[in-house]
Amino acid sequence: MRLLTTLAAVTAALAALVTPAHAAGPLGEVGGTLALPLHDAVQALPAAEESRAGYQRNSFRHWVDADRDGCSTRNEVLLEEAFLAPEQTAPCRLSAGEWYSPYDNLYIGNPGGLDIDHLVPLAEAWDSGASAWTAAEREAYANDLGDTRSLIAVSARSNRSKADQDPAQWLPTYAPYHCQYLTDWVATKLRWQLAVDTAERTTLTQATADCPNVPVKVTFAR
């Protein structure tokens, strides 16, 4: 009975916090919003077994120039996240500048030393529901500039160490960043209504237990 009461309370909370009121998907529809404390947000993630069957990286067309301003998604992120602006020449060639890689607490002064990480990797997104998306939805995910948590400039070494692993398998080497990383992971999965499997939810629940129970606010992208 207590479990049913808890589930009913969570359902009611979700209904109150999701806009618009008539949701098309499990949590909401494109453009709708959701705000939940971190610990509740972890439990609100849809549950499903993961499958990598059929995955190919080129199923996600990425680093496009969606606004046709001459800068690819990669360079848009580099320009946005630089704390010392790089030199820019046409067509959006970047040099110099300075960035901070929070995964490993490094400062990097060469754009060639950076990768743009999909916080939730493309393969993980495929496993978690993107295999059923349209090509256009996968392209939108791979180039998501609508939420600063989706893509992040980090050292190439740290990104390649992470590869396609989820938090049950990999966390940044810089421990003080763990809570932010986990919070952003949850937000990205909620934004795109991606599922978690049992091991992932268990890890997220345990790893965020001592993190600040901050509000996680998202606008649904699909």
Secondary structure, DSSP 8 states (H G I E B T S, - for coil): -HHHHHHHHHHHHHHHHSBSSS-SSSS--TT-EEEEEHHHHHHHS-B-----TT--GGGS--S--TT-SS--HHHHHHHHH-SB--EEETTTEEES-BEEETTTTEEE--GGGEEEEESS-HHHHHHTTGGGS-HHHHHHHHT--SSTTTEEEEEHHHHHHHTT--TTT---SSGGGHHHHHHHHHHHHHHTT--B-HHHHHHHHHHTTTS---EEEEE---
